């Protein structure tokens, strides 16, 4: 599983350039219910941030306040330096891609027409909109000639979700908001969709805010993870390794669970400093080989699969060292440094 692409992408986009900023944002309903409490949150350009927490903790409310589907009670929300409350809400939403769990495709329209909707709203010609829609369907892994003429009910849940992503990208928005986008499909399809979206994100470099209730999905996909607690409180905001390795309080520790140590294997990439020299190692000791930069989880799995005490690590075709259980321990410790 590739866990290093998202972080390296965010780092390459420039130091600290903020795309979305929430300052003191709160939402209190007329009955006194506080859905979000004094939220400060920054999302860098090209970063994928996951909002995670139990039901009713304010994560979806936060997402909807960013594009003004819900108006904040207090605070300020900026996108690319502009206060969203100074903008026409309809124009604002047209410039933000939005993907929801239920997808929201128009059932009476063909798939290609669904994806054409946004370019047509922007005044593109039908020919241009159709070409853009076909390109996007191909981009999300759906052959436009095969799937474009079909209706939503003729697709699987995973295919409909891909169409929803394509439609959200149709206006080439700099910001993409996703609310439980993979929650309505079975676990095997969900992992496939996550992989496909991470590949897409590496290519497109959108600024993405994704809501999920699944901590595994959050640490797998996010450059950074915002953990929300009951009452709309932000309990912790950091990289997956930070959230798993140094929970900010008892709530975060309980939420990420007793298996947080194992989850850290999935978010820690294998680096040279984790390796032992290959000198003196015999072929019979090696449990296959893995590439430098894969997750510790993948490297350890290869070692266990072959029932060997170490695994060779290669850079290109060259073996640069071996990973042992002690090396795994060093890597986990260094990930918290």
Secondary structure by P-SEA (a helix, b strand, c coil): ccccaaaaaaaacccccccbbbcccccccccccccccbbbbbbcccbbbbbbbcccccaaaaaaaacccccccbbbbbccccccccccaaaaaaabbbbcccccccccccaaaaaaaaaaaacccaaaaaaaaaaaaaaaccccccccccccccccaaaaaaaaaaaaacccccbbbbccccccccaaaaaaaaaaaaaaaaacccbbbbbbccaaaaaacccbbbbbcccccccccccaaaaacccccaaaaaaaccaaaaaaaaaccccccccccccccccccccccccccccaaaaaaaaaaacccbbbbbccccccccccaaaaaaaaaaaac
